[in-house]
Amino acid sequence: MGHIRTFLLIFFFLTLGYDLAFGFQDSNAPQPREQNLLTNPQRAVHTFLHWQQAGHQNMERVITTMKLAGGDAEQKAELASQLLKVLDARGLLIEYNKIPTDPNYTDSLSGMQQYILFQSLPEVYLTKTAQNEWVFSEATVQIIPDLYANTFSVWFTFFVDNLPDWAYNEWLGVKIWQYLAVFLWLLSGLILMKIFNFFLDNYVRRVALKTKFTWDDDLIDSIEKPAGYIFLLTFFFLTYSNLQFSVTISHFLSVSLEIALSVTFVWLFYNLADVFSKYLGVLTSKTETALDDQLIPLIRKTLRFFVIVMGVIAILQNNGYNVASLIAGLGIGGLAVALAARETLSNFFGSLTIFLDRPFKIGDWIKTGNVEGTVEEVGFRSTRIRTFYNSLVSVPNSNLANTDIDNLGLRKYRRLKTVLNLTYSTTPEQMEAFVEGIKAIVKANKNFRQDYYEVHFNSFGAHSLDVLVYVFFDVPDWTTELQQRHNFFLEILRLAKEVGVEFAFPTQTLHMDSFYKDEPRKVGEERTEEELASAIYEFGPDGKKGKPDGIRIFRAGEEVDFGAKK
């Protein structure tokens, strides 16, 4: 009850201030001459309103605006009174300075000599008669009883009409019965909202819990609070006219309730954007790529922003603001903002390019510029990359959209290129066995690419005989690649020990040819010219010592087939 009392006090002071601010508009209206009461639309409206105000009522003048109505003067006065109550209860303020004063005014849309008082109530309009008088149209006077019935509840009107006299006493410009009616109005709305929430929790939610889906539970959670307030404000908006306040207070209530109702609808759609984004997240989680999962936060933020912007535009439009001119003004100022935020916009469109082109996905190992690491997140402005020394680098999306990206995570094979150095004491037979043994290791391991690899005695180094090893791992990630490198190198070490070769390391050897008075050491072996010529011939095309296809190694009298000759 404390909340209700607080609301009543705030409501009272707001309505009182609003009434003081706008309640004297009639006194400033133009005062027409008695003989010219209906010469133009403005004077006809003034005649209808002014002579129904307390203190200077003159129904004979008022009913002149109802000339097209049937019946006697009393019936016409009743119609005029009902129409005024409808306009006041609905908060339809009349602004005299906007009503045309031209006796020959013509409506621009219909092309007829008629004037519609309110666009929200087009049934009520003035028309010019053959006597050059502006009066309420025949269609208007016929629909007044229906408007009155739709504005005021029959039961509530009957109750008010049968209240005792003391209930009509005024305090600060408001009748006693209206204070009581406001209390009952607020209490009824809160009770109905509680009933609505009870039904939503105990019936609709139970049905949602029985389904196999989870999104319907999220839907109930997201709409529960805003839907309750929408129900409450809708009740207030449809029934506030029964309070029969003055036109200024009713106008204040109408505008306030309409804005509040619009805000709650924005709140509702704002929450629905989260539910929709969560449902999209469930769908994208079933796809192979992880980049579309990163697209969900972008969609959620965009939907939220769109809902808020459209809600603000709708509220401004419904309250008489020219949104088109406002947007045009924002467009001019937005140009300057766009120039100032050029980098931000560039990064935003860069993020769209990444999402559409998909040069990488979350978890990929990429290298771009001086940054290398694993992609953790793709945002509006930047992409976050976790480097291998565990720092987090944010790279602007505009840079990624305009630079080379080496996606190491999309490699099918991972290359290993190394050179093995053997000592010069290695014999040709040992070299051939070592090379062919490495090829056999590659063929025996299913984690190597089998259709392409290179292992060869490649060069004579400054201190070693160099063997080129050029192979590819067929593994899914870097951890597996490192494990297979480990296994491969261990196999090479065991092979080297098996064939009796040693690995060389950079050394310098000093040979002392002779000491003082000693003869120098002979280097190499001497050969006659005939032996030299024979050696050349034996390693030639028809020679028996040449082995251009490699050394043939035999075991138990049979040649070993390494199966690696390509």
C-alpha positions in Angstrom: 0.0 0.0 0.0 3.0 2.3 0.5 3.7 2.2 -3.2 0.1 3.2 -4.0 0.2 6.2 -1.6 3.4 7.4 -3.1 2.1 7.0 -6.6 -1.1 8.9 -5.7 0.9 11.8 -4.3 3.1 12.0 -7.4 0.1 11.7 -9.6 -1.7 14.5 -7.8 1.1 17.0 -7.9 1.9 16.2 -11.5 -1.7 16.6 -12.7 -2.2 19.8 -10.6 0.9 21.3 -12.2 -0.1 20.2 -15.6 -3.6 21.7 -15.1 -2.1 25.0 -13.9 0.2 25.1 -16.9 -2.4 24.4 -19.5 -5.8 25.0 -17.9 -6.2 28.7 -18.9 -5.9 28.3 -22.6 -9.6 29.2 -23.2 -9.1 32.7 -21.6 -6.5 33.5 -24.3 -8.8 32.4 -27.1 -10.1 35.0 -29.5 -13.4 36.4 -28.5 -15.7 36.5 -31.5 -18.5 39.0 -32.0 -21.9 37.4 -31.2 -23.2 37.9 -34.7 -20.2 36.0 -36.2 -20.1 32.9 -34.0 -19.9 30.4 -36.9 -18.2 32.3 -39.7 -15.0 30.1 -39.8 -13.8 26.9 -38.2 -11.9 28.6 -35.4 -14.9 30.7 -34.2 -17.2 27.6 -34.5 -14.9 25.6 -32.2 -14.6 28.5 -29.8 -18.4 28.8 -29.7 -18.7 25.1 -28.8 -16.1 25.2 -26.1 -16.3 28.6 -24.5 -20.1 28.7 -23.8 -19.9 25.3 -22.1 -17.4 26.4 -19.4 -18.5 26.9 -15.8 -19.5 30.5 -15.0 -20.6 31.5 -18.4 -22.7 28.7 -19.8 -25.0 29.5 -22.7 -26.3 26.4 -24.3 -28.4 28.4 -26.8 -25.2 29.5 -28.4 -23.6 26.0 -28.1 -26.4 24.2 -29.9 -25.9 26.5 -32.9 -22.9 24.3 -33.7 -25.3 21.3 -33.7 -27.7 22.6 -36.4 -27.4 19.5 -38.4 -28.6 17.3 -35.5 -32.2 16.2 -35.3 -34.5 16.7 -32.3 -35.2 19.6 -30.1 -32.9 22.1 -28.3 -32.6 19.9 -25.2 -31.4 16.9 -27.3 -28.9 19.0 -29.2 -27.6 20.4 -25.9 -27.2 16.8 -24.6 -25.2 15.9 -27.8 -22.9 18.9 -27.3 -22.4 18.0 -23.6 -21.6 14.4 -24.5 -19.1 15.4 -27.2 -17.3 17.8 -24.8 -17.0 15.1 -22.2 -15.6 12.7 -24.8 -13.0 15.2 -25.9 -12.0 16.1 -22.3 -11.9 12.5 -21.1 -9.7 11.4 -24.0 -7.3 14.3 -23.3 -7.8 15.9 -26.8 -6.5 19.4 -26.4 -7.6 22.0 -28.9 -5.0 24.5 -30.0 -6.8 27.5 -31.3 -3.9 29.0 -33.2 -3.8 25.8 -35.4 -7.4 26.0 -36.4 -7.9 27.9 -39.7 -9.7 31.2 -39.7 -10.4 31.2 -43.4 -14.2 31.1 -44.0 -13.6 29.3 -47.3 -11.2 26.7 -45.9 -10.9 23.5 -48.0 -9.4 20.3 -46.8 -6.3 19.5 -48.9 -6.9 15.7 -48.9 -10.7 15.5 -49.5 -11.0 18.7 -51.5 -14.2 19.5 -49.5 -15.0 22.4 -47.2 -14.5 20.6 -43.9 -12.1 20.6 -41.0 -11.1 17.6 -38.9 -10.4 18.6 -35.3 -8.1 15.6 -34.4 -6.3 13.2 -36.7 -6.7 10.5 -34.0 -10.5 11.1 -34.1 -11.4 11.7 -37.7 -15.1 11.1 -37.0 -15.4 14.5 -35.5 -15.2 17.3 -38.0 -16.8 20.6 -39.0 -18.4 21.3 -42.3 -19.7 24.5 -44.1 -23.4 24.8 -44.7 -25.3 26.5 -47.4 -25.8 29.4 -45.1 -22.0 29.9 -44.9 -21.8 28.7 -41.3 -19.3 26.2 -39.9 -21.1 23.5 -37.8 -20.5 19.9 -36.8 -21.2 17.6 -39.7 -24.3 15.3 -39.8 -22.0 12.3 -39.6 -20.4 13.7 -36.4 -23.7 14.4 -34.6 -24.9 10.9 -35.4 -21.8 9.2 -34.0 -21.6 11.2 -30.8 -23.7 8.6 -28.7 -21.5 5.8 -29.9 -18.3 7.8 -29.0 -19.7 8.5 -25.6 -20.6 4.8 -25.0 -17.1 3.8 -26.1 -15.4 6.4 -23.9 -17.3 5.7 -20.6 -18.3 2.4 -19.0 -22.0 2.2 -18.5 -21.7 0.6 -15.1 -19.1 3.2 -14.0 -21.3 6.1 -15.2 -24.3 4.7 -13.4 -22.3 4.4 -10.2 -21.0 8.0 -10.5 -24.4 9.4 -11.3 -25.8 7.9 -8.1 -23.1 9.1 -5.7 -24.1 11.4 -2.8 -23.7 15.1 -3.1 -20.6 15.3 -0.9 -18.7 13.1 -3.4 -19.0 16.0 -6.0 -17.3 18.5 -3.7 -13.9 19.7 -5.0 -10.5 19.9 -3.3 -7.7 21.6 -5.3 -9.8 21.4 -8.5 -10.5 17.6 -8.3 -13.7 16.1 -7.1 -13.7 13.8 -4.0 -15.1 10.8 -6.0 -12.2 11.2 -8.5 -9.7 10.7 -5.7 -11.4 7.5 -4.7 -11.7 6.5 -8.3 -8.0 6.9 -8.9 -7.2 4.7 -5.8 -9.6 2.0 -7.1 -8.3 2.4 -10.6 -4.7 1.7 -9.5 -5.7 -1.1 -7.2 -7.7 -2.8 -9.9 -4.8 -2.6 -12.3 -2.3 -4.1 -9.9 -4.7 -6.9 -9.0 -5.3 -7.8 -12.6 -1.6 -7.7 -13.3 -1.0 -10.2 -10.4 -3.7 -12.5 -11.8 -2.1 -12.3 -15.3 1.3 -13.1 -13.9 -0.2 -16.0 -11.9 -1.8 -17.4 -15.0 1.5 -17.0 -16.9 3.6 -18.8 -14.2 1.2 -21.6 -13.3 -0.3 -22.5 -16.7 1.8 -21.2 -19.6 5.1 -22.0 -18.0 4.0 -25.5 -17.1 3.1 -26.2 -20.7 6.6 -24.9 -21.8 8.3 -27.1 -19.3 6.7 -30.2 -20.8 8.2 -29.6 -24.2 11.5 -30.9 -25.4 12.7 -27.5 -26.3 14.5 -25.0 -24.1 13.9 -21.8 -26.1 10.3 -21.7 -25.0 11.4 -21.6 -21.4 13.7 -18.7 -22.2 10.9 -17.0 -24.0 8.6 -17.2 -20.9 11.4 -15.8 -18.7 12.1 -12.9 -21.1 8.5 -11.8 -21.6 7.2 -12.4 -18.1 7.9 -8.9 -16.5 7.4 -6.7 -19.6 4.2 -8.6 -20.5 2.8 -8.0 -17.0 3.5 -4.3 -17.3 2.0 -4.1 -20.8 -1.2 -5.7 -19.5 -1.3 -3.2 -16.6 -0.6 -0.2 -18.8 -3.1 -1.4 -21.4 -5.8 -1.6 -18.7 -4.9 1.9 -17.6 -4.9 3.3 -21.1 -8.3 1.8 -22.0 -10.0 2.9 -18.7 -8.5 6.3 -17.7 -11.2 8.2 -19.5 -13.8 7.0 -16.9 -12.1 9.2 -14.4 -13.6 12.2 -16.2 -10.7 14.5 -15.4 -10.3 17.9 -17.1 -8.9 17.9 -20.6 -5.4 18.9 -19.4 -5.1 16.2 -16.8 -6.6 13.6 -19.3 -4.1 14.8 -21.9 -1.3 14.3 -19.4 -2.5 10.8 -18.6 -3.0 9.9 -22.2 0.5 11.0 -23.2 2.2 9.5 -20.1 0.4 6.1 -20.5 1.1 6.0 -24.3 4.9 6.7 -23.7 5.0 4.1 -20.9 3.3 1.5 -23.0 5.7 2.2 -25.9 8.7 1.8 -23.5 7.4 -1.5 -22.2 7.0 -2.8 -25.7 10.6 -1.8 -26.5 11.6 -3.6 -23.3 9.7 -6.7 -24.5 11.3 -6.7 -28.0 14.7 -6.0 -26.4 14.4 -9.2 -24.4 13.1 -11.1 -27.4 16.3 -10.1 -29.2 18.3 -12.0 -26.6 16.1 -15.1 -26.9 16.5 -15.0 -30.7 20.3 -14.7 -30.4 20.4 -17.6 -27.9 18.4 -19.7 -30.3 20.8 -18.8 -33.2 23.6 -19.8 -30.8 22.1 -23.3 -30.5 21.9 -23.6 -34.3 25.5 -22.4 -34.9 26.9 -24.7 -32.2 25.9 -27.6 -34.5 28.1 -26.3 -37.4 31.7 -27.3 -37.9 33.1 -23.7 -38.0 33.4 -21.7 -34.8 33.4 -18.3 -36.6 29.6 -18.2 -36.9 29.4 -18.6 -33.1 31.3 -15.3 -32.8 28.7 -13.7 -35.1 26.0 -14.2 -32.5 27.1 -11.4 -30.2 27.3 -9.1 -33.2 23.7 -10.0 -34.2 22.5 -9.6 -30.6 24.1 -6.1 -30.2 22.7 -5.0 -33.6 19.2 -6.2 -32.8 19.2 -4.5 -29.4 20.4 -1.2 -31.0 17.7 -1.5 -33.7 14.9 -2.1 -31.2 15.9 0.9 -29.1 16.3 3.2 -32.2 12.9 2.1 -33.7 11.3 2.5 -30.3 12.5 6.1 -29.8 11.4 7.0 -33.4 7.9 5.5 -32.7 7.6 7.4 -29.4 8.6 10.7 -31.0 6.4 10.1 -34.0 3.3 9.4 -31.8 3.9 12.5 -29.8 3.8 14.9 -32.8 7.5 15.3 -33.5 8.7 15.5 -37.1 11.0 12.5 -37.2 11.9 13.0 -40.8 13.3 16.5 -40.2 15.0 15.2 -37.1 16.7 12.3 -39.0 17.7 14.8 -41.7 19.4 17.0 -39.1 21.1 14.0 -37.6 22.2 13.0 -41.1 24.1 16.3 -41.5 25.6 16.0 -38.1 26.2 12.3 -38.7 28.5 13.2 -41.6 30.9 14.9 -39.3 30.6 12.1 -36.8 31.3 9.6 -39.6 34.4 11.5 -40.6 35.6 11.6 -37.0 34.8 7.9 -36.5 36.3 6.8 -39.8 38.6 4.3 -38.2 35.8 2.8 -36.2 33.6 2.4 -39.2 36.5 0.9 -41.1 37.0 -1.7 -38.4 33.3 -2.5 -38.4 33.2 -3.2 -42.1 36.4 -5.1 -41.7 34.7 -7.3 -39.2 31.9 -7.9 -41.7 34.5 -8.9 -44.3 36.0 -11.4 -41.9 32.6 -12.9 -41.2 31.7 -13.2 -44.8 35.1 -14.2 -46.2 36.0 -16.5 -43.3 39.8 -16.4 -43.7 40.1 -18.0 -40.3 38.0 -19.4 -37.5 38.1 -19.3 -33.7 41.0 -21.5 -32.5 43.1 -21.2 -35.8 46.8 -20.6 -35.6 47.4 -17.5 -37.8 50.2 -15.2 -38.6 49.6 -11.6 -39.8 52.3 -9.0 -39.8 54.3 -9.3 -36.7 51.6 -11.1 -34.8 51.4 -14.9 -34.6 49.1 -16.9 -32.3 45.7 -18.5 -31.8 42.4 -16.6 -32.6 40.3 -16.2 -29.5 37.6 -13.7 -30.4 36.4 -11.6 -33.3 34.6 -8.4 -32.2 33.2 -5.2 -33.8 36.5 -3.4 -33.8 39.3 -5.9 -33.4 40.3 -9.5 -33.4 42.0 -10.9 -30.3 44.9 -13.2 -30.8 46.6 -15.2 -28.0 50.3 -15.3 -28.8 52.5 -18.3 -27.9 54.0 -16.4 -24.9 50.4 -16.1 -23.6 49.9 -12.4 -24.2 46.7 -11.1 -25.9 47.1 -8.9 -28.9 44.1 -6.9 -30.4 44.5 -6.4 -34.1 42.1 -3.9 -35.8 39.8 -5.6 -38.2 40.5 -3.0 -40.9 44.2 -4.2 -40.8 43.2 -7.8 -41.1 40.9 -7.0 -44.1 43.8 -5.3 -46.0 46.7 -7.5 -45.2 48.0 -11.0 -45.8 46.9 -13.7 -43.3 48.8 -16.9 -43.1 46.4 -19.4 -41.6 48.6 -22.1 -40.3 45.6 -23.7 -38.7 44.2 -24.7 -42.1 47.3 -26.7 -43.1 46.6 -30.3 -44.1 50.3 -31.2 -43.7 53.1 -29.7 -41.5 56.5 -29.6 -43.1 59.8 -30.6 -41.5 63.0 -29.6 -43.3 66.3 -30.4 -41.7 69.9 -31.3 -42.6 71.7 -34.1 -40.8 75.5 -33.8 -40.7 77.6 -37.0 -40.8 81.3 -37.2 -40.2 83.7 -37.6 -43.1 84.6 -41.1 -41.8 81.2 -42.3 -43.1 81.7 -44.9 -45.9 79.5 -44.8 -49.1 77.8 -48.0 -48.0 76.9 -46.5 -44.6 75.7 -43.3 -46.2 73.4 -45.3 -48.5 72.1 -47.4 -45.7 71.5 -44.4 -43.5 69.5 -42.5 -46.2 67.4 -45.6 -47.1 66.8 -46.3 -43.5 65.3 -42.8 -43.0 63.0 -43.4 -45.9 62.0 -46.7 -44.3 61.2 -44.9 -41.1 59.0 -42.5 -43.0 57.1 -45.3 -44.7 56.6 -47.1 -41.5 54.9 -44.1 -39.7 51.2 -43.5 -40.7 51.6 -39.9 -39.4 53.8 -38.9 -42.4 52.6 -37.9 -45.8 53.4 -41.0 -48.0 53.0 -39.6 -51.5 55.8 -37.0 -51.2 59.0 -36.8 -49.2 62.7 -36.2 -49.9 65.7 -37.8 -48.1 69.1 -37.5 -49.9 72.8 -37.2 -49.4 72.8 -33.5 -50.4 76.2 -31.9 -50.1 79.8 -32.0 -48.9 79.9 -29.5 -46.0 82.9 -27.7 -44.5 83.0 -30.2 -41.7 80.4 -32.9 -42.6 78.6 -34.9 -45.2 75.1 -33.4 -45.3 71.9 -35.4 -45.7 68.7 -33.4 -46.5 65.5 -34.6 -44.8 62.3 -33.0 -46.2 59.1 -34.6 -45.0 55.5 -33.7 -44.1 53.5 -34.7 -41.0 49.8 -35.6 -41.5 48.6 -34.5 -38.0 45.7 -32.4 -36.7 47.5 -30.0 -34.4 50.8 -28.6 -33.2 51.0 -30.8 -30.1 50.7 -34.0 -32.2 53.3 -32.5 -34.6 55.8 -32.0 -31.8 55.2 -35.6 -30.6 55.8 -37.0 -34.0 59.0 -34.9 -34.5 60.2 -36.4 -31.2 59.5 -39.9 -32.3 61.0 -39.4 -35.7 64.3 -38.0 -34.4 64.5 -40.8 -31.9 64.2 -43.3 -34.7 67.0 -41.5 -36.6 69.3 -41.7 -33.6 68.6 -45.5 -33.3 69.2 -45.9 -37.0 72.5 -44.0 -36.9 73.7 -46.3 -34.1 72.6 -49.4 -36.0 74.5 -48.5 -39.2 77.5 -47.2 -37.4 77.6 -43.6 -38.5 78.4 -40.6 -36.3 76.9 -37.1 -36.4 79.5 -34.3 -37.1 79.7 -31.0 -35.4 81.7 -27.9 -36.4 85.4 -28.7 -35.7 88.8 -27.7 -36.9 91.6 -30.3 -37.2 95.3 -29.4 -37.3 97.5 -31.9 -39.1 101.3 -31.6 -38.5 102.9 -32.8 -41.7 106.4 -32.9 -40.3 108.8 -31.7 -37.6 112.2 -30.1 -38.1 114.5 -32.2 -40.3 111.6 -34.8 -40.9 110.1 -35.6 -44.3 106.6 -34.2 -44.9 103.6 -36.7 -44.7 102.4 -38.0 -48.0 98.8 -37.1 -48.6 96.7 -39.6 -50.6 98.0 -42.6 -52.5 100.1 -42.5 -55.6 98.5 -44.0 -58.9 100.1 -44.6 -62.3 98.6 -43.0 -65.3 97.3 -46.3 -66.4 95.5 -46.8 -63.1 94.0 -43.3 -63.2 92.7 -43.9 -66.7 91.2 -47.3 -65.7 89.4 -45.7 -62.7 87.8 -43.1 -65.0 86.6 -45.9 -67.3 85.3 -48.1 -64.5 83.0 -45.2 -63.2 81.9 -44.4 -66.8 78.9 -45.6 -68.8 80.2 -49.2 -69.3 82.3 -49.4 -66.1 81.8 -52.1 -63.4 82.5 -50.0 -60.4 80.1 -47.1 -61.0 76.7 -47.3 -59.1 74.7 -44.3 -60.5 71.4 -45.7 -59.0 72.9 -46.1 -55.5 74.6 -48.8 -53.6 73.0 -52.2 -53.5 73.1 -53.7 -50.0 72.7 -57.4 -49.5 71.6 -59.3 -46.5 71.9 -63.2 -46.4 72.9 -63.1 -50.0 69.7 -61.2 -51.1 69.5 -57.5 -52.0 67.6 -55.4 -49.6 64.7 -53.6 -51.2 64.0 -50.4 -49.3 61.0 -49.6 -51.4 61.9 -46.0 -51.5 63.3 -45.5 -55.0 61.0 -43.1 -56.8 
